[in-house]
Amino acid sequence: SPEAVEEALCSKGRMLQTAGRPSLPSVMANGLSQGLSASRPDADWQVIRATLLQEAFDSLAVARTRSLIVEEARSLVDGPIKRTMGQGIALRPLLRQSITGLLFRWALSLDPKDETAIELEGLVEEAWATLTDPVVTAADFLGASLPVGLNRICRERTALLRKLISRRRKLGSKSHGGREDFLDALLAAQQKHGFGDDLVLETLVSLTTAGISTVATALEWLLLLLAEDSKIRARARSEVAEHSEQGFLDACIYETLRLKTPLFIPRRCLEDLDVSAFHLKANMLLLPDTYALAHNQELWRGGAVDEFHPE
């Protein structure tokens, strides 16, 4: 039930008990085994998580990022989309490129046209294509050897990120006009808590691995669903044009995530505990059936569960 999932994975009393992460060979080869990807949450995990939540998702952080989001959206619309008006357009690569540019500017103050940004984007795309290859997924579960290319990508990306970190440590926020970004916050947390550069690196890799495709795919589905329903699209557009409270647009986003349900990342239970009617043993993998929960007609009474109903 949704209540059991929330209790097990989201409640303060249980969150740390079920925050274990299964370590897949491909994930570790991608350079992720500490910090947010640690198999067991530790003090560093909690510091990094708190830093990310504060710098990315609290109201002040969102307000600071708003101008970057608006700029990136305008660039997307005024550029390739307007130039190809009335023609077919491959939206997926444009959205990925836009979200990548936004993430680089927010986290690293990198201009997407900068040579370093272009090189990093190429490595991020190559890593994602490798990690999502069905052959790699099969190798993870069968214990077969992984493609050698992943180690090369990891080495090249690490060298590039180390250069960025070293330059930032020398110049501080002066290197990008004095506007503090996520890397500044990360280095400030490092200075305060004393964790190593490897953890800074891993956090940036986590962001570029998990923070691009997730957002781009959600936007892709949202735009497709709005394109298919002129009334819903007109209402959402009107709300934005009037600069009013964007409650209906938020509803469209939530409904997109319900209808096109994201896969839940597996967690590992770190100790024996009871949740609702379930007895969970230590080391048990937890993988809620999010699709079933989001498409259960008994839980969603706003209309047919296989249709788009933001209302």
PyMOL commands that set and color helices and strands:
alter all, ss='L'
color gray80, all
select helices_A, chain A and resi 2-9+12-18+25-29+35-37+43-57+59-83+91-108+115-131+134-142+149-176+182-193+197-210+213-227+230-241+247-259+290-294
alter helices_A, ss='H'
color red, helices_A
select strands_A, chain A and resi 267-268+273-275+278-280+285-286
alter strands_A, ss='S'
color yellow, strands_A
deselect
rebuild
show_as cartoon
